[in-house]
Amino acid sequence: MSTRDDKKPSTLKRMIWMIAAVLLLIAVIAGIKVWLVLRMIHSMPKPAPATVSTIRATDQLWQPSLQAVGTLRAAQGAELAMDVSGLVTAVHLKSGNVVKQGQVLLQLRDGDDVAQLHQLQANAQLARITFDRARQQLAAQAISKASYDNAEANLKARQAAVAQQKVTVSKKQLRAPFAGRVGIITISPGDYLSAGSPVVTLQQLDTLYVDFFVPQSELGRLKPGQLVHLKLDAYPDRTFDGTLSAISPKVDTSTRNARVEATVPNHDHQLTPGMFAKVSVDIGSPKPSLTLPQTAIVYNPYGDTVYVVHPSKGKDDQGKPQPPTVKQAFVSTGTTRGDQVVILKGIGVGTEVVTSGQIKLKNGAPITIDNRVQPADSANPTPQEH
């Protein structure tokens, strides 16, 4: 006969039933919460498609070019100095003057030298008279041939002394060795100049040279006569044209670059020697190339990409057309020109790509196209001040 205690469930069984009941309650509560969250997510409005601008890739005539940086140099330029020392008596120019070849720019005191020149000229004149008389006497056989030779030698010596003194006098004048424009003059009458001290710079500006360096691998594409274009920070809205005039026959062994020279007309004297210039050399003839605005390219460490637009497919639950979507595509880029860049591979002609708003996109993202405002896409952009 069983006792009353035997009919009661054991403590272990009661604990198991309690734990199972608690777990079931937790599962029910969690399920309710998940159901509420999913219901809330489904009830939330879907994000609106990102608004972007797009463009279709097209073929354009593209002039292959070689880019470099160069420095302008005058066709003729010199730092003028005096051959001799002396006291300045006159300055015949002002800063920035245009001077002619042979024009006197500066005068040193030369009174003693001029006086000595006059004395030597008088002696030479006397020697000329003596020689002419000796020639007449020799014709009449009134003097010996030795006396005639002495008179001739004396004349030549006097004339040489005059020529030497004229050189000494000319050294007291500073003359322009060629036509050009002078720089800043700081010399005044009364200053004492030492021999060899720079007085003023003289630069011929009608034609300038631009020197730049190119890698040895590019030498096969360069030849004299090719068209060269210069862009300078001082004139951002202007391009200066010239021609490639010379290529150095030697490659620098430390850099493996070769020096190249181009000639640039400068009739309006807007260019100045020493200015920095961005140089573009036209190589070959223009050829069609697939181009896009540079803003369409997303530059990444793992590769350059563009977002390709895919047209909408089907309709949504409400019967409205689905918006177009985008898909990321890797591209290989080439040279740039203004706002444009060459696409070597990755997309074809007519492919529609996103040109702005890429930061909001990912693969498969819906978009709204608004092309009322387009990014710059000019081969020769002109900066504008707003």
C-alpha positions in Angstrom: 0.0 0.0 0.0 1.6 3.3 -1.2 1.9 6.3 1.0 0.9 9.8 0.3 4.5 11.0 -0.2 5.0 8.5 -3.0 2.1 10.0 -5.1 3.8 13.5 -5.1 6.1 14.2 -8.1 9.8 14.4 -7.3 11.5 17.7 -6.8 13.6 17.2 -10.0 10.5 16.8 -12.2 9.0 19.9 -10.8 12.1 21.9 -11.6 12.1 20.6 -15.1 8.5 21.5 -15.7 9.2 25.0 -14.3 12.2 25.6 -16.6 10.2 24.4 -19.6 7.4 26.7 -18.7 9.8 29.7 -18.4 11.5 28.9 -21.7 8.1 28.6 -23.4 7.1 31.9 -22.0 10.3 33.5 -23.2 9.9 32.0 -26.6 6.3 33.4 -26.8 7.4 36.8 -25.8 10.4 36.8 -28.2 8.1 35.7 -31.0 5.7 38.4 -30.3 8.5 41.0 -30.3 10.0 39.7 -33.6 6.5 39.8 -35.1 6.0 43.4 -34.0 9.5 44.4 -35.3 8.8 42.8 -38.7 5.4 44.3 -38.8 6.9 47.7 -38.1 9.6 47.3 -40.7 7.1 46.3 -43.3 4.9 49.2 -42.4 7.8 51.7 -42.7 8.0 53.7 -45.9 10.7 52.6 -48.3 13.6 55.1 -48.8 13.2 57.3 -51.8 15.5 56.6 -54.8 18.7 58.7 -54.8 18.7 61.6 -57.2 21.6 61.6 -59.6 22.7 63.0 -62.9 23.8 60.8 -65.8 25.5 60.9 -69.2 26.1 58.5 -72.0 29.6 57.7 -72.9 30.5 58.9 -76.4 33.4 58.8 -78.8 35.2 62.1 -79.3 38.3 63.2 -81.3 41.1 63.1 -78.9 44.6 64.6 -79.5 47.3 62.4 -78.0 49.7 64.5 -76.0 52.7 64.4 -73.7 52.4 66.3 -70.5 55.4 68.0 -68.7 56.4 71.0 -66.7 58.9 73.6 -67.9 60.6 76.9 -67.3 60.6 79.9 -69.6 63.9 81.2 -70.8 64.7 84.3 -72.9 66.1 83.8 -76.4 68.8 86.3 -75.4 69.3 87.4 -71.8 72.2 88.7 -69.8 73.2 90.3 -66.6 75.1 93.4 -67.7 78.2 94.6 -65.9 81.1 97.0 -66.4 84.5 95.8 -67.6 86.3 98.5 -65.5 85.8 100.2 -62.2 84.8 103.9 -62.0 82.4 106.6 -60.9 79.0 106.8 -62.5 78.4 110.1 -64.2 75.1 109.4 -66.1 72.4 106.8 -66.3 70.5 106.8 -69.6 67.6 104.5 -68.8 64.8 103.8 -66.4 63.6 100.6 -65.0 61.6 98.6 -67.5 62.7 100.6 -70.6 62.9 98.9 -74.0 66.3 99.6 -75.4 67.9 99.2 -78.8 71.1 97.3 -79.7 74.2 99.5 -79.1 72.3 102.1 -77.0 74.3 103.7 -74.2 72.8 102.7 -70.8 75.4 104.0 -68.3 78.4 106.3 -68.4 81.5 106.2 -66.1 83.8 109.2 -65.6 86.2 109.2 -68.6 87.7 112.7 -68.8 91.3 111.6 -68.4 90.9 108.8 -70.9 89.3 111.1 -73.5 92.1 113.7 -73.0 94.7 111.0 -73.6 92.8 109.8 -76.6 92.9 113.3 -78.1 96.7 113.4 -77.5 97.3 110.1 -79.2 95.1 111.1 -82.1 97.2 114.3 -82.5 100.4 112.2 -82.5 98.9 109.9 -85.0 97.9 112.8 -87.2 101.6 114.1 -87.1 102.8 110.6 -87.9 100.5 110.5 -90.9 101.9 113.8 -92.2 105.5 112.6 -91.7 104.7 109.4 -93.5 103.1 111.2 -96.5 106.2 113.4 -96.7 108.5 110.4 -96.5 106.6 108.7 -99.3 107.0 111.8 -101.6 110.7 112.0 -100.7 111.2 108.4 -101.4 109.6 108.8 -104.8 112.1 111.6 -105.5 114.9 109.5 -104.1 115.6 112.2 -101.5 115.6 109.7 -98.5 116.6 106.2 -98.0 114.2 103.2 -97.9 115.1 102.7 -94.2 113.9 106.2 -93.3 110.6 105.6 -95.2 110.1 102.3 -93.3 110.7 104.0 -90.0 108.0 106.6 -90.8 105.6 103.9 -91.8 106.2 101.9 -88.6 105.8 105.0 -86.5 102.4 105.8 -88.2 101.2 102.2 -87.5 102.3 102.4 -83.9 100.5 105.7 -83.4 97.3 104.4 -85.0 97.4 101.3 -82.8 97.8 103.4 -79.7 94.7 105.4 -80.8 92.7 102.2 -81.3 93.8 100.9 -77.9 92.8 104.1 -76.2 89.4 104.1 -77.9 88.8 100.6 -76.4 89.7 102.0 -73.0 87.2 104.9 -73.5 84.5 102.6 -74.7 84.8 100.5 -71.6 83.6 103.5 -69.6 80.2 103.1 -71.3 77.7 100.3 -70.8 75.9 99.6 -74.1 73.1 97.1 -74.8 74.5 94.1 -76.6 71.1 93.4 -78.1 67.6 94.9 -78.2 65.3 94.0 -75.3 63.8 95.2 -72.0 65.9 96.1 -69.0 65.0 95.2 -65.4 65.1 97.2 -62.2 68.0 99.7 -62.2 69.3 100.8 -58.8 72.4 102.7 -59.9 72.5 106.5 -59.6 75.0 109.1 -60.7 77.8 109.4 -58.1 77.8 105.6 -57.3 81.1 103.8 -57.6 81.0 100.6 -59.6 83.5 97.8 -59.3 84.5 95.8 -62.4 82.2 92.9 -62.9 79.5 94.0 -60.6 76.0 93.4 -62.1 74.3 96.6 -63.1 71.0 95.6 -64.7 69.4 92.6 -66.4 68.5 92.7 -70.1 66.1 90.2 -71.6 64.9 89.9 -75.2 61.2 89.0 -74.9 59.9 88.8 -78.5 60.6 85.0 -78.5 61.1 82.8 -75.5 62.2 79.2 -75.0 60.6 76.7 -72.6 62.9 74.0 -71.3 61.3 70.8 -70.0 62.3 67.2 -69.4 60.7 64.0 -70.7 61.5 60.3 -69.8 63.7 58.5 -72.2 60.8 56.2 -73.1 59.0 59.1 -74.7 61.8 60.2 -77.0 60.6 58.1 -79.9 57.3 60.1 -80.0 59.0 63.5 -80.1 60.4 65.4 -83.1 61.1 69.0 -83.9 58.2 70.9 -85.3 55.5 69.4 -83.1 52.9 71.8 -81.7 53.4 72.7 -78.0 50.8 74.3 -75.7 51.6 76.2 -72.6 49.4 76.9 -69.6 50.5 79.3 -66.9 49.0 80.2 -63.5 49.4 83.9 -64.3 47.0 83.5 -67.3 44.6 80.7 -66.4 42.2 81.6 -69.2 44.8 81.6 -72.0 46.9 79.1 -73.8 50.2 80.0 -75.5 51.2 78.0 -78.5 54.7 77.2 -79.8 56.7 74.6 -81.6 59.2 72.0 -80.4 62.6 73.2 -81.6 65.3 70.9 -80.2 65.9 67.7 -78.3 69.0 67.1 -76.3 71.2 64.3 -77.8 72.1 63.2 -74.3 70.0 61.6 -71.6 70.7 62.5 -67.9 72.2 59.3 -66.4 70.9 60.1 -62.9 67.3 60.7 -63.9 67.1 59.0 -67.3 65.3 62.1 -68.6 66.2 64.1 -71.7 66.0 67.9 -72.0 63.6 69.3 -74.7 63.4 72.9 -75.9 60.3 74.6 -77.4 60.1 78.1 -79.0 57.1 80.3 -78.0 56.3 83.6 -79.7 55.8 86.4 -77.2 55.0 89.5 -79.3 52.8 91.0 -76.6 55.5 90.4 -73.9 53.0 88.7 -71.6 55.5 85.9 -70.8 58.5 86.5 -68.6 61.7 84.4 -68.4 61.8 82.2 -65.3 58.0 81.6 -65.2 56.7 78.1 -64.5 54.6 76.5 -67.3 52.5 73.4 -67.8 53.6 72.0 -71.2 51.5 69.8 -73.5 53.1 68.4 -76.7 50.7 67.2 -79.5 51.8 63.7 -80.6 50.4 62.2 -83.7 47.0 63.0 -85.2 43.6 63.1 -83.4 41.8 59.8 -83.0 38.4 58.8 -81.6 38.4 57.9 -77.9 35.6 57.0 -75.4 35.3 59.8 -72.9 33.5 60.7 -69.7 33.5 63.6 -67.3 36.1 63.1 -64.6 33.3 63.4 -62.0 31.8 60.1 -63.2 34.9 58.1 -62.1 35.0 56.8 -58.5 38.6 56.4 -57.7 39.4 53.6 -55.2 42.6 51.9 -54.1 41.4 48.6 -55.5 40.4 50.1 -58.9 38.5 52.9 -60.6 34.7 52.3 -61.1 31.6 53.9 -62.5 27.9 53.3 -61.8 26.2 52.0 -64.8 22.4 52.8 -65.1 20.1 49.8 -65.8 16.6 50.6 -66.9 13.6 49.8 -64.8 12.1 46.3 -64.9 8.5 45.5 -64.1 6.1 47.2 -61.7 5.8 47.5 -58.0 2.9 46.2 -55.8 0.9 49.3 -56.6 1.3 48.8 -60.4 3.8 51.7 -60.8 7.0 51.3 -62.9 10.1 50.3 -60.9 12.8 53.0 -60.9 16.1 52.4 -62.7 18.9 50.9 -60.7 22.7 51.1 -60.9 25.5 48.6 -60.9 29.2 49.2 -60.2 31.6 48.5 -63.1 35.4 48.6 -63.1 37.0 50.7 -65.8 40.5 51.5 -67.0 41.2 55.2 -67.5 43.7 56.9 -69.8 44.8 60.5 -70.3 42.8 63.5 -69.1 42.0 66.7 -71.0 40.3 69.5 -69.2 37.2 68.0 -67.4 37.3 64.8 -69.5 39.1 61.5 -69.1 39.6 58.7 -71.7 38.0 55.3 -70.9 40.2 52.5 -72.2 38.0 49.5 -71.2 35.2 48.6 -68.9 32.2 50.1 -70.7 31.1 50.7 -74.3 29.8 53.6 -76.4 26.3 54.7 -75.4 26.6 53.3 -71.8 24.7 55.5 -69.4 26.7 56.2 -66.3 26.1 58.3 -63.2 28.1 61.6 -63.1 27.1 63.0 -59.7 25.6 61.6 -56.5 27.7 58.4 -56.4 28.3 58.7 -52.6 24.7 57.7 -51.9 24.8 54.6 -54.2 25.5 51.0 -53.9 25.0 48.0 -56.2 21.3 47.6 -57.1 20.3 51.0 -55.6 17.2 52.6 -57.2 17.8 56.1 -58.6 15.9 59.1 -59.9 17.6 60.8 -62.9 17.7 64.6 -62.9 19.9 66.0 -65.7 18.9 69.7 -65.3 22.3 70.4 -63.9 25.3 68.6 -65.3 28.9 68.5 -64.1 31.6 70.1 -66.2 32.5 68.2 -69.3 34.7 70.5 -71.4 37.9 69.7 -73.2 39.2 73.2 -72.7 37.6 74.6 -69.6 37.8 78.3 -68.8 37.8 79.3 -65.1 35.0 81.7 -64.2 34.8 84.0 -61.2 31.4 84.0 -59.5 
